[in-house]
Every structure is written in C-alpha cells, then in structure tokens.
Amino acid sequence: MLNSPPSQLRGAAVAVLVTAALTACGGPSSPPAGHTPSAHATSPIPSARDVPVLAGDYSGKLPIAAYSLTPAQSELIQSAEQKLEQKCLARYGISYSFVRQPQTRTADRRYGLSSPKEASAYGYHLPPSPAVSTAPIPPGMLMVLMGEGGKGGSTNVIYHGKVVPKGGCRAEAVERVEGEYARPSISAAAGAIADGSYAKSMREPAVVTVFRRWSSCLAASGGYRYASPMDPLGVPEFAKRRPGAREIPTAVTDVECKRKTRLLPVWFGVESRIQAAMIDKQAPALSELLRIHRAQVAEAKAVLRGDTSR
C-alpha cells in the first residue's frame, strides 16, 4: 500500500531473514492494484472541504487505491502461500508452524505525520510492533525455504538428495498463487501513477501555498524551521532509537499546524485529481492488473480449499 512517501534488507541474521519470509508472504508490497476499474469515475474525487482535517488513511482513499488488493485479499493470498510452503517443506521432511506478524495499525504517513496521538507518544517514530514468538528453525529449513546454497544462483540446491526448487519453497508458492503479478513489469503502470502523482502534487500551486502556511505556523508556534512536511522525517536526531527531548514537541506542533492550515486535505485533494487524470490514460494496463488480481484471489481460494493441482 501507499502508507508512506514513494521513496522507498534483508537482515543478516538467520532469524530476521526467516521471520520476514514467514510473516510477509502477502505478495508484493510496492504498487497498488485493485478491483474496480473506474472507481474514481463512479465516485466523485473529494474536495479539500469534504475530507477530514486529520484522517487515518489518505492513501487508501486515493484513486489509485482502487487498484490495490484489500487487506482481506492480501491475507487470503498470504494464507494460501504459507499452506503451499508448508507442503513444500514437508517434501523434504521439514515441519514448521508459520506465525504471522500481527498487523500494526498506524496512521497514514504519505503526507507526513498525521496522528496527534502518535505524535505525542512517539514523535516521528512508528509505534512499536507487537513481539512475535516463533518456533525454533529446523535444520535445513532456510536452505529449502529460500533456495539458498547454490553458487551464483546457477547451481541446484540439494537437500537430503533432493533438488530444491529455484528460489526455494517460497518462490514456488509465490509463483503458484501470484503468478504474473510477481513480475514487476505488470505493476509498472500503477507504480508510476503512485510515484508520479506524489511528485507532481508537491509542485502544484495549492500545495506549495499550504506548505508555506504550515511552515510559517511551525515557526510561529515553536521556532521550528522546516519548508516541507517531509523534512522532519529526515532529521538525524529524530532517527535515534527513542524520541529525544526535541522530537515530540516538534511532532506535536507539526500535526497541530497541519490541522490549522488544512494541509492534509488540500494535498490529498490535489493529488487525487492528478491521479484521476493519470488513471484515465493507463486504463488498459490497469484493467489487466485487475484481471491478474482476480486470478490471484481465485487461485488462493483454490489452494485453501485443498485444490493444489495446477
């Protein structure tokens, strides 16, 4: 989803890598895709007056969000892929119970910090994620799950005398359920709209003007000097392990000035109109994306019903 600005680790530790592989199996996280080809045409694009001053999910209300899997569909695909991964691991004598990462609900940050509650508690830091307990990793599981061990990616990975699928059980499951969408070219149009509309919106006169008002409010309220709502997110001091003495007051003032200047609904309204025009020009590609998502969901349902034949 688009819960952050478009500028977008694999951990070195085995535990981190495996946890990521086991808990983040819901498909590509980059571009949005969806289910209603002309969602923006059937429901009016909200004006700044129609949108709350502070809202929890601006990204989910943008026109391009109509081309994104819903949370329920992502969960369905994730469950299907984990079922296939378990079956694949079992072929190599490996049993493992997958534990899904609980979803942390945080306020949307596509336009910077927006939640007064999060600002006063965490500053610019994200709320902590719930701890996840996982079972010990069986011997050989990482090799089979991720297909690791071949040199240069060209040598077959062998485990207990059996060839491991290229990319491991994870890749096999993704290819079965996600198929074409696992290939980035399919989502290029949606990704270009999500990134392009964001960049273009920041140059629009209405957004430039509201940025200036927000900046003046910050300076008057606390002597803070930032030209853009995204600037505080890049302050090294605010990237420390815990919020320092200056971070929370800055964040609270930031959000309050967004409310006073109506920065969030103004920016959202401008970007919504930009996206609507871009979507109209990419209708064929986005329609294909919808077709692929419908196929994904149908395949995931088939897997969960027990139909694992291709």
C-alpha positions as a Markdown table, in Angstrom:
| # | Residue | x | y | z |
|---|---|---|---|---|
| 1 | Met | 0.0 | 0.0 | 0.0 |
| 2 | Leu | 0.9 | 3.6 | -0.1 |
| 3 | Asn | 1.2 | 4.2 | 3.6 |
| 4 | Ser | 4.4 | 6.2 | 3.2 |
| 5 | Pro | 6.1 | 8.5 | 0.6 |
| 6 | Pro | 7.1 | 6.7 | -2.6 |
| 7 | Ser | 10.8 | 6.9 | -1.9 |
| 8 | Gln | 11.3 | 3.6 | -0.7 |
| 9 | Leu | 17.1 | -5.6 | 4.0 |
| 10 | Arg | 17.4 | -8.2 | 4.0 |
| 11 | Gly | 18.7 | -8.9 | 7.6 |
| 12 | Ala | 22.0 | -10.6 | 8.1 |
| 13 | Ala | 20.7 | -12.8 | 11.0 |
| 14 | Val | 19.0 | -16.0 | 10.1 |
| 15 | Ala | 16.2 | -15.3 | 12.5 |
| 16 | Val | 15.4 | -12.0 | 10.9 |
| 17 | Leu | 15.5 | -13.4 | 7.4 |
| 18 | Val | 13.3 | -16.3 | 8.2 |
| 19 | Thr | 10.8 | -14.2 | 10.2 |
| 20 | Ala | 10.5 | -11.9 | 7.2 |
| 21 | Ala | 10.0 | -14.8 | 4.9 |
| 22 | Leu | 7.4 | -16.4 | 7.1 |
| 23 | Thr | 5.4 | -13.4 | 8.1 |
| 24 | Ala | 5.5 | -11.2 | 5.0 |
| 25 | Cys | 4.1 | -13.6 | 2.4 |
| 26 | Gly | 1.2 | -11.5 | 1.3 |
| 27 | Gly | 2.6 | -10.5 | -2.1 |
| 28 | Pro | 4.4 | -7.5 | -3.4 |
| 29 | Ser | 4.2 | -4.5 | -1.2 |
| 30 | Ser | 5.1 | -1.9 | -3.8 |
| 31 | Pro | 2.4 | -0.9 | -6.3 |
| 32 | Pro | -1.3 | -0.7 | -5.6 |
| 33 | Ala | -3.7 | -2.7 | -7.7 |
| 34 | Gly | -7.4 | -3.4 | -7.2 |
| 35 | His | -10.8 | -4.4 | -8.1 |
| 36 | Thr | -13.0 | -1.6 | -9.6 |
| 37 | Pro | -11.6 | -0.4 | -13.0 |
| 38 | Ser | -13.2 | 3.0 | -12.9 |
| 39 | Ala | -13.6 | 3.6 | -9.2 |
| 40 | His | -12.6 | 7.3 | -9.5 |
| 41 | Ala | -15.2 | 7.8 | -12.2 |
| 42 | Thr | -18.1 | 6.3 | -10.3 |
| 43 | Ser | -17.5 | 8.2 | -7.0 |
| 44 | Pro | -16.5 | 11.9 | -7.1 |
| 45 | Ile | -13.0 | 12.9 | -6.2 |
| 46 | Pro | -13.3 | 14.6 | -2.7 |
| 47 | Ser | -12.5 | 18.2 | -2.5 |
| 48 | Ala | -10.5 | 19.6 | 0.4 |
| 49 | Arg | -13.7 | 20.6 | 2.1 |
| 50 | Asp | -15.0 | 17.1 | 2.0 |
| 51 | Val | -12.0 | 15.4 | 3.6 |
| 52 | Pro | -11.4 | 15.5 | 7.4 |
| 53 | Val | -8.6 | 17.7 | 8.6 |
| 54 | Leu | -6.8 | 14.7 | 10.1 |
| 55 | Ala | -7.6 | 11.3 | 8.7 |
| 56 | Gly | -6.2 | 7.9 | 9.4 |
| 57 | Asp | -5.9 | 6.7 | 5.8 |
| 58 | Tyr | -5.4 | 9.2 | 3.0 |
| 59 | Ser | -3.5 | 6.6 | 0.9 |
| 60 | Gly | -6.4 | 4.2 | 1.0 |
| 61 | Lys | -8.8 | 6.9 | -0.3 |
| 62 | Leu | -6.6 | 8.0 | -3.3 |
| 63 | Pro | -8.0 | 6.9 | -6.7 |
| 64 | Ile | -5.1 | 4.5 | -7.4 |
| 65 | Ala | -6.0 | 2.6 | -4.2 |
| 66 | Ala | -8.9 | 1.1 | -6.2 |
| 67 | Tyr | -6.2 | -0.9 | -7.9 |
| 68 | Ser | -4.9 | -2.4 | -4.7 |
| 69 | Leu | -5.6 | -5.7 | -3.0 |
| 70 | Thr | -7.8 | -5.3 | 0.0 |
| 71 | Pro | -6.4 | -6.3 | 3.4 |
| 72 | Ala | -8.7 | -9.3 | 3.4 |
| 73 | Gln | -7.5 | -10.4 | -0.1 |
| 74 | Ser | -3.8 | -9.9 | 0.9 |
| 75 | Glu | -4.5 | -12.1 | 4.0 |
| 76 | Leu | -6.1 | -14.7 | 1.8 |
| 77 | Ile | -3.1 | -14.8 | -0.5 |
| 78 | Gln | -0.7 | -14.9 | 2.4 |
| 79 | Ser | -2.5 | -17.9 | 4.0 |
| 80 | Ala | -2.5 | -19.8 | 0.7 |
| 81 | Glu | 1.2 | -19.2 | 0.1 |
| 82 | Gln | 2.0 | -20.4 | 3.6 |
| 83 | Lys | 0.0 | -23.5 | 3.1 |
| 84 | Leu | 1.9 | -24.3 | -0.1 |
| 85 | Glu | 5.2 | -23.5 | 1.7 |
| 86 | Gln | 4.4 | -26.0 | 4.4 |
| 87 | Lys | 3.5 | -28.7 | 1.9 |
| 88 | Cys | 6.8 | -28.0 | 0.0 |
| 89 | Leu | 8.9 | -28.1 | 3.2 |
| 90 | Ala | 7.2 | -31.4 | 4.1 |
| 91 | Arg | 8.5 | -33.0 | 0.9 |
| 92 | Tyr | 12.0 | -32.5 | 2.4 |
| 93 | Gly | 11.0 | -33.9 | 5.9 |
| 94 | Ile | 10.7 | -30.4 | 7.4 |
| 95 | Ser | 7.8 | -29.5 | 9.6 |
| 96 | Tyr | 7.2 | -25.9 | 10.7 |
| 97 | Ser | 4.3 | -23.8 | 12.0 |
| 98 | Phe | 4.2 | -20.4 | 10.4 |
| 99 | Val | 3.5 | -17.5 | 12.7 |
| 100 | Arg | 2.0 | -14.4 | 11.0 |
| 101 | Gln | 3.2 | -10.9 | 12.0 |
| 102 | Pro | 0.3 | -9.1 | 13.7 |
| 103 | Gln | -0.7 | -6.0 | 11.7 |
| 104 | Thr | 0.2 | -2.8 | 13.5 |
| 105 | Arg | -2.4 | -0.1 | 12.7 |
| 106 | Thr | -0.7 | 3.2 | 12.3 |
| 107 | Ala | -2.0 | 6.5 | 10.9 |
| 108 | Asp | -1.2 | 7.1 | 7.3 |
| 109 | Arg | 2.1 | 8.9 | 6.6 |
| 110 | Arg | 2.0 | 9.5 | 2.9 |
| 111 | Tyr | 1.8 | 13.2 | 3.7 |
| 112 | Gly | 4.0 | 13.1 | 6.8 |
| 113 | Leu | 2.9 | 12.7 | 10.4 |
| 114 | Ser | -0.9 | 13.0 | 10.8 |
| 115 | Ser | -1.9 | 11.5 | 14.1 |
| 116 | Pro | -1.9 | 13.7 | 17.2 |
| 117 | Lys | -1.9 | 10.6 | 19.4 |
| 118 | Glu | 1.2 | 9.1 | 17.7 |
| 119 | Ala | 3.0 | 12.4 | 17.7 |
| 120 | Ser | 2.6 | 12.9 | 21.4 |
| 121 | Ala | 3.6 | 9.3 | 22.2 |
| 122 | Tyr | 6.3 | 8.5 | 19.7 |
| 123 | Gly | 7.3 | 11.7 | 17.9 |
| 124 | Tyr | 8.2 | 10.7 | 14.3 |
| 125 | His | 8.9 | 7.1 | 15.3 |
| 126 | Leu | 6.5 | 4.4 | 14.3 |
| 127 | Pro | 4.6 | 2.7 | 17.2 |
| 128 | Pro | 6.4 | -0.4 | 18.3 |
| 129 | Ser | 5.3 | -3.7 | 16.6 |
| 130 | Pro | 4.0 | -6.5 | 18.7 |
| 131 | Ala | 6.5 | -9.1 | 19.6 |
| 132 | Val | 6.3 | -12.3 | 17.6 |
| 133 | Ser | 7.3 | -15.7 | 19.1 |
| 134 | Thr | 8.4 | -18.3 | 16.5 |
| 135 | Ala | 9.3 | -21.9 | 16.9 |
| 136 | Pro | 13.0 | -22.9 | 16.6 |
| 137 | Ile | 14.0 | -23.1 | 13.0 |
| 138 | Pro | 14.6 | -26.8 | 12.0 |
| 139 | Pro | 18.0 | -27.7 | 10.4 |
| 140 | Gly | 18.0 | -27.0 | 6.7 |
| 141 | Met | 14.8 | -25.0 | 6.7 |
| 142 | Leu | 16.4 | -21.8 | 5.5 |
| 143 | Met | 18.1 | -23.6 | 2.6 |
| 144 | Val | 14.8 | -25.2 | 1.5 |
| 145 | Leu | 12.5 | -22.3 | 2.1 |
| 146 | Met | 14.7 | -19.7 | 0.3 |
| 147 | Gly | 16.6 | -21.9 | -2.0 |
| 148 | Glu | 19.9 | -20.7 | -0.7 |
| 149 | Gly | 23.2 | -22.6 | -1.0 |
| 150 | Gly | 23.8 | -22.6 | -4.8 |
| 151 | Lys | 26.8 | -20.7 | -6.1 |
| 152 | Gly | 25.9 | -17.7 | -8.1 |
| 153 | Gly | 22.3 | -18.8 | -8.3 |
| 154 | Ser | 23.2 | -21.3 | -11.1 |
| 155 | Thr | 23.9 | -24.4 | -9.1 |
| 156 | Asn | 21.0 | -26.5 | -7.9 |
| 157 | Val | 20.5 | -26.6 | -4.2 |
| 158 | Ile | 20.3 | -30.2 | -2.9 |
| 159 | Tyr | 18.8 | -31.1 | 0.4 |
| 160 | His | 18.9 | -34.8 | 1.6 |
| 161 | Gly | 19.5 | -35.8 | -2.0 |
| 162 | Lys | 16.5 | -33.9 | -3.4 |
| 163 | Val | 16.8 | -30.8 | -5.7 |
| 164 | Val | 15.2 | -27.7 | -4.1 |
| 165 | Pro | 13.0 | -25.6 | -6.4 |
| 166 | Lys | 14.8 | -22.5 | -7.7 |
| 167 | Gly | 14.2 | -19.8 | -5.2 |
| 168 | Gly | 13.1 | -22.4 | -2.6 |
| 169 | Cys | 9.6 | -23.3 | -1.4 |
| 170 | Arg | 8.9 | -19.6 | -1.0 |
| 171 | Ala | 9.4 | -18.8 | -4.7 |
| 172 | Glu | 7.4 | -21.9 | -5.7 |
| 173 | Ala | 4.4 | -20.8 | -3.6 |
| 174 | Val | 4.6 | -17.2 | -4.9 |
| 175 | Glu | 4.6 | -18.3 | -8.5 |
| 176 | Arg | 1.7 | -20.7 | -7.9 |
| 177 | Val | -0.6 | -18.0 | -6.2 |
| 178 | Glu | 0.7 | -14.7 | -7.5 |
| 179 | Gly | 1.9 | -15.8 | -10.9 |
| 180 | Glu | 2.2 | -12.8 | -13.3 |
| 181 | Tyr | 1.9 | -10.2 | -10.6 |
| 182 | Ala | 5.1 | -11.4 | -9.1 |
| 183 | Arg | 6.8 | -9.9 | -12.1 |
| 184 | Pro | 7.3 | -6.2 | -11.6 |
| 185 | Ser | 6.5 | -5.2 | -15.2 |
| 186 | Ile | 2.8 | -6.0 | -14.6 |
| 187 | Ser | 2.5 | -3.4 | -11.9 |
| 188 | Ala | 4.6 | -0.7 | -13.6 |
| 189 | Ala | 1.6 | 1.5 | -14.6 |
| 190 | Ala | 0.1 | 1.6 | -11.1 |
| 191 | Gly | 3.5 | 2.2 | -9.5 |
| 192 | Ala | 4.3 | 5.0 | -12.0 |
| 193 | Ile | 1.0 | 6.7 | -11.1 |
| 194 | Ala | 1.5 | 6.4 | -7.3 |
| 195 | Asp | 5.0 | 7.8 | -7.6 |
| 196 | Gly | 4.4 | 10.4 | -10.3 |
| 197 | Ser | 1.3 | 11.9 | -8.8 |
| 198 | Tyr | 3.0 | 12.4 | -5.5 |
| 199 | Ala | 6.0 | 14.2 | -7.0 |
| 200 | Lys | 3.8 | 16.3 | -9.3 |
| 201 | Ser | 1.4 | 17.3 | -6.4 |
| 202 | Met | 4.3 | 18.9 | -4.5 |
| 203 | Arg | 4.8 | 21.3 | -7.4 |
| 204 | Glu | 1.2 | 22.4 | -7.6 |
| 205 | Pro | 0.5 | 26.0 | -6.5 |
| 206 | Ala | -2.2 | 25.0 | -3.9 |
| 207 | Val | 0.2 | 22.6 | -2.3 |
| 208 | Val | 3.2 | 25.0 | -2.4 |
| 209 | Thr | 1.0 | 27.6 | -0.8 |
| 210 | Val | -0.2 | 25.4 | 2.0 |
| 211 | Phe | 3.3 | 24.2 | 2.7 |
| 212 | Arg | 4.3 | 27.8 | 3.2 |
| 213 | Arg | 1.4 | 28.4 | 5.6 |
| 214 | Trp | 2.3 | 25.2 | 7.5 |
| 215 | Ser | 6.0 | 26.3 | 7.7 |
| 216 | Ser | 5.0 | 29.7 | 9.0 |
| 217 | Cys | 2.8 | 28.1 | 11.6 |
| 218 | Leu | 5.7 | 25.9 | 12.8 |
| 219 | Ala | 8.0 | 28.9 | 13.0 |
| 220 | Ala | 5.4 | 31.0 | 14.9 |
| 221 | Ser | 4.4 | 28.2 | 17.3 |
| 222 | Gly | 7.8 | 26.8 | 18.3 |
| 223 | Gly | 10.5 | 28.4 | 16.2 |
| 224 | Tyr | 10.8 | 25.3 | 14.1 |
| 225 | Arg | 12.3 | 25.8 | 10.6 |
| 226 | Tyr | 11.0 | 23.3 | 8.0 |
| 227 | Ala | 9.9 | 24.1 | 4.5 |
| 228 | Ser | 8.1 | 20.8 | 3.8 |
| 229 | Pro | 6.2 | 18.4 | 6.0 |
| 230 | Met | 8.5 | 15.6 | 4.9 |
| 231 | Asp | 11.6 | 17.5 | 6.1 |
| 232 | Pro | 11.3 | 16.5 | 9.8 |
| 233 | Leu | 11.3 | 12.8 | 8.8 |
| 234 | Gly | 14.9 | 13.2 | 7.6 |
| 235 | Val | 16.3 | 14.8 | 10.7 |
| 236 | Pro | 19.1 | 12.5 | 12.0 |
| 237 | Glu | 18.3 | 13.4 | 15.6 |
| 238 | Phe | 14.8 | 12.0 | 15.1 |
| 239 | Ala | 16.1 | 8.7 | 13.8 |
| 240 | Lys | 17.6 | 7.6 | 17.1 |
| 241 | Arg | 16.4 | 4.6 | 18.9 |
| 242 | Arg | 14.0 | 6.6 | 21.1 |
| 243 | Pro | 12.5 | 10.0 | 20.7 |
| 244 | Gly | 14.7 | 12.7 | 22.2 |
| 245 | Ala | 13.6 | 15.8 | 24.1 |
| 246 | Arg | 13.1 | 17.9 | 21.0 |
| 247 | Glu | 11.3 | 15.3 | 18.8 |
| 248 | Ile | 7.9 | 15.0 | 20.5 |
| 249 | Pro | 7.3 | 18.8 | 20.8 |
| 250 | Thr | 8.2 | 19.2 | 17.2 |
| 251 | Ala | 5.9 | 16.4 | 16.1 |
| 252 | Val | 3.0 | 17.7 | 18.1 |
| 253 | Thr | 3.4 | 21.2 | 16.7 |
| 254 | Asp | 3.8 | 19.7 | 13.2 |
| 255 | Val | 0.4 | 17.9 | 13.4 |
| 256 | Glu | -1.3 | 20.8 | 15.0 |
| 257 | Cys | -0.1 | 23.1 | 12.2 |
| 258 | Lys | -1.4 | 20.6 | 9.6 |
| 259 | Arg | -4.8 | 20.9 | 11.3 |
| 260 | Lys | -4.8 | 24.7 | 11.4 |
| 261 | Thr | -3.7 | 25.1 | 7.8 |
| 262 | Arg | -5.8 | 22.1 | 6.4 |
| 263 | Leu | -2.6 | 20.9 | 4.8 |
| 264 | Leu | -3.6 | 17.2 | 4.6 |
| 265 | Pro | -7.0 | 17.6 | 2.9 |
| 266 | Val | -5.6 | 20.2 | 0.5 |
| 267 | Trp | -2.7 | 18.0 | -0.5 |
| 268 | Phe | -4.9 | 14.9 | -0.8 |
| 269 | Gly | -7.4 | 16.8 | -3.0 |
| 270 | Val | -4.7 | 18.0 | -5.4 |
| 271 | Glu | -3.1 | 14.5 | -5.7 |
| 272 | Ser | -6.5 | 12.9 | -6.2 |
| 273 | Arg | -7.2 | 15.0 | -9.2 |
| 274 | Ile | -3.7 | 14.3 | -10.6 |
| 275 | Gln | -4.2 | 10.6 | -10.2 |
| 276 | Ala | -7.6 | 10.5 | -11.8 |
| 277 | Ala | -6.2 | 12.0 | -15.0 |
| 278 | Met | -3.3 | 9.6 | -15.0 |
| 279 | Ile | -5.5 | 6.6 | -14.4 |
| 280 | Asp | -7.6 | 7.5 | -17.4 |
| 281 | Lys | -4.5 | 7.4 | -19.6 |
| 282 | Gln | -3.5 | 4.0 | -18.3 |
| 283 | Ala | -6.9 | 2.2 | -18.5 |
| 284 | Pro | -5.8 | -0.8 | -20.5 |
| 285 | Ala | -2.8 | -1.6 | -18.3 |
| 286 | Leu | -4.8 | -1.1 | -15.1 |
| 287 | Ser | -7.6 | -3.3 | -16.4 |
| 288 | Glu | -5.0 | -6.1 | -17.0 |
| 289 | Leu | -3.8 | -5.6 | -13.4 |
| 290 | Leu | -7.3 | -6.1 | -12.1 |
| 291 | Arg | -7.6 | -9.3 | -14.2 |
| 292 | Ile | -4.5 | -10.6 | -12.6 |
| 293 | His | -5.7 | -9.8 | -9.1 |
| 294 | Arg | -8.9 | -11.6 | -9.7 |
| 295 | Ala | -6.9 | -14.6 | -10.8 |
| 296 | Gln | -4.7 | -14.4 | -7.7 |
| 297 | Val | -7.6 | -14.4 | -5.4 |
| 298 | Ala | -9.3 | -17.3 | -7.2 |
| 299 | Glu | -6.1 | -19.3 | -7.0 |
| 300 | Ala | -5.6 | -18.6 | -3.3 |
| 301 | Lys | -9.1 | -19.7 | -2.6 |
| 302 | Ala | -8.5 | -22.9 | -4.6 |
| 303 | Val | -5.3 | -23.6 | -2.6 |
| 304 | Leu | -7.1 | -23.1 | 0.7 |
| 305 | Arg | -9.9 | -25.4 | -0.4 |
| 306 | Gly | -7.3 | -28.1 | -0.9 |
| 307 | Asp | -7.1 | -28.0 | -4.7 |
| 308 | Thr | -3.3 | -27.9 | -5.1 |
| 309 | Ser | -3.3 | -29.2 | -8.7 |
| 310 | Arg | -2.1 | -26.8 | -11.4 |
